[in-house]
């Protein structure tokens, strides 16, 4: 395990942490109902995943 030998300056620490940002979620269009959904998730509008009916959605 690495042990820091000297104290890191605030500028150096903040430069490193500046890259920690959130990215937008991967939102894609459902091929069945053409509504927006998260990638690699079941569509909440129609219940399909990879062209197969997985959930029954009440309307």
N, C-alpha and C positions, 0 to 999 in steps of 0.2 A: 504494500500500500504506500502510495506516495505521500510524503509529508512536506508541506511548504516550509522552506528554510527562512523566508523573509515575508513580511507583511505585504500583501498586494495593495496597491494604491486604489483609491476609489475610482479613478478614471479607467484603470485597467479592468477592474471588476465590472464596471458599467458598460465598457466596450464589449465584453464577453456576453453579458446578459442582454444586450441590445438585440441580439438575434433570436431571443425567445419570444416569438410572437405567435398569435393564433392565426391559423389559416382558415379560409372559408370552407364550409363542408362541401363535399362533392355532390352537387345536386344534378340529377339527370332526369330526362323525360321518360316516363313509363311507355314502353312500346304498345301496351294494350289500350290504356285510356288517355295517354298523352298528357297526364298531369305530372307535376314535379314531385320527385321522391329522392330519398337518399340512395346513393349508389350501394349496391350489394345488400339491399334491404327489401322486404316485402312492401309492395305499394299499399299505402293505407287507404287509397280510394277504391281500388278494384280487388285487391287481395292476391294479385299474381306475382310470382317470382320466377324468372327465367322461363317465361311462357307456360307456366304451370299454375293452376289454381291451388293456392295454399290456404287461404283464409276465406271464410264467408263473411262478407261485409254487409251489415244491416244498413238499410237506407233510410 
